[in-house]
Amino acid sequence: MKLVADGLAARRGNEMVFEGVGFALSAGEGMAVTGPNGAGKSTLLRVLAGFLRPVAGAAAMTGAPGGIAEIAAHAHFLSPLNAMKPALTVRENLNFWRAFGEARAAMPEEALERVDLGHAIDVPFSDLSTGQRRRAAIARLFVNHRPVWLLDEPTSGLDARTEAAFAGIIAGHMSDGGIVIAATHLPIEVAGMKKLRFTDGGDA
């Protein structure tokens, strides 16, 4: 498995956000996308997730037809909004996401233990703190297995201890042959992660 992008460009309204973006990631590799706010980090992830059509360039998984649509079909997109229903319990939310995955995916109990949130499994998502909500959203990565993780500010709302634990989660996914692309303004301490930096002008 390899994810390749070449000459990607994206526009927001009449403004070119970035252009000429290219990279290649093989199974077991990750990349941290850094740069100032508004430079295009989140926009790149939205392009790869299939939410935004690029105005130029292409991205694809080698050996599979379909281009960006194929990437999106094999990817988790974790946004700062968490994508969890406030009125449902954490267990109910994770079971919802698990229904779209493979039978071998982790059960909610196991997933929550991996993010140190097992005690909150039957708590409504709306009752969780900001950091707990983020950890519950991270648990979604385990209940619905996808080889590609697209993570937008994944450590937002986490304390230093949980940030370090999440770095271990990313490293584990890479060790299992997964691909990780994380847009972040905070350093992610994972050995071997590649770097892609955007400037104010949207150049990479």
N, C-alpha and C positions, 0 to 999 in steps of 0.2 A: 504494500500500500504506500502510495506517495501522493501528497497534495502539492500541486504546482500552480503558481499564479504568475502571469506574465503581462506587464504593461497595463495593470488595472488603473482605471480612473473613475472617479465618482463625483457627482455634482449634487449640491443642495440648493434647490431653486435655481437661481442664475449664477451661483457661485461654485467654482471648481474647488472641491474639498481636497482632493489629492489626485495625482496622476503619476504614471510610470512606476507603479508598485509591482515588484516581482519577488518571488521567493520560492523555495522548494523545501518541503519537509517530508522526510521518510518516516515510516513506522518507528515509534520510539523516540521521536524528536519533538521539541517544543520551541516556541518563540514568544518572547515578550515584546509587545508593541507599546512603545513609550512616546512621549511628546507632550506638549502643552495642551490644555483644554481647547477644543475646537479644531485641532490639527487634523483630525480624521481617524483617530484610533477606533472609536465605536462605529464609525461609518464603514470602515473596512470589515469589521465583523458582521455588520448587517448585510453587506454585499455577499460575503461568503455564506451567510445563513440563508440567502435567497430572499431577503426582505427588501432589498434595494438593487435595482438593475444598474450595472456599471455602464458608463458612457463609452468606455474603451477597454480593450484588453480582455483577458479570459482567465478562468481558473477551473481546474478539473482534478479529479482523482485518476491517476494513471491506471490504465487497464479497465476503465469503466466509462461507458458513454454517458452523456447527459450534462457534462460541465458542472456549473454551479448547482444545478438542481440535484445532481448526484452527491455533491458535498453536503448539501442541506439534509438529504435523506439519511446521511451517516453521522450527523452532527447534533450535539447538544449546544444550544445557545443559552448561556446564563447571563441575563441582563441584570442591571441594578434593580429592576422592578420585581424580581424573584419569581413571577409567574405562578403564584399560589393563591388559592381562593380563601379570602379572609374568614368566611363563615364556617369553613370546614376545619376539622381537626388536622393536625400534622399527619396522622396516620391516613386519614381519608384523602388528603392531598397526594401523598406519596402513592397510595393505591391507585389513584386516578392516573398518575404518570406511569406506573408500573404496567397498567393494562395495555399500553402502547409498545411495550418492550418484549424481550425474550423471556422465556420461562426460567432461564438460568440467572436472571437478574436478582439482585439482593432483595430480601423482604424489607419492609419499612423498619422493623426492629433492628435488623443488622445495619442498615444504612444509617440510622440515627445514632447507633453506638459508635460508628466510625467518625461522627462529628460531635460526639460527646453531648448528645441531646436526647438520649433514650428516655429520660424522665419526663419529657414533654410530649410523648407520642400521642396522647389523647387530649391535648390542650388545643383549643381553637387557634388557628394561625394568627388571628387578630390580637390575641392576648400575649403573644411573644414579644420580647424586646427586639430592638433593631438587630443586634448581633445574633440573637436566636433565630430570627427570621432568615437571616443570611445563611446560617448553618443548616436550617431546614431546606432551603433552596439548594444548597450544595449537596445535601443527601439525595436530591433528585437525580444526580449524576450516577448513583449506584443502582437505583431501582429501575432504570431504563437504559440498558447498556448501549452506548454509541462509541465508536472508535475515535471520533473527532470531537474535541471539546473547544468551543468558542466562548471564551470567558471575558465578560466586560466588567472591569473593575471588580474582580472576584473577591478581594479582601475588604471591600467597603463595609464598614460597620463592625469589623472583627477586631478583637483585642490582639495584642502582640503574641500571646500564647497560641491563639487560634490561627493567626496568620502563619506561624511556624508549622502548625499541624497541617494546614491546607497546602503548604509547600510540599509536605510529605505526600499528600494525596496526589498532587500533580506529578511528583516524581514516580509514584507508584503506577499511575496510569501510563506514563511513558515507558516504564520498565515492562509493562504488560503489552507493549507494542502500540499504544495509542498515540495520537497526535494532539498537541495542546497549543492553542494560540490564545494568549491572554493580553488584553488591552489594559494597561494599568499606569497610574502615575506613581505607584509605590513599587519599590524593588521586590521581586519575587526570587527568593534565594533557592533556586533549583539548579544543581550542577548541570552544565552542558546546554542550557537553554540558549537559543540564538536570540539576537536582538534586532529589532527593526524600529528605527526612530523616525518619527515625523517631525518636521519643523513647522513653524508658524505658517509657512506658505503651502503646506500640504505635500511637500516633497519628502520622499523617504530615502 
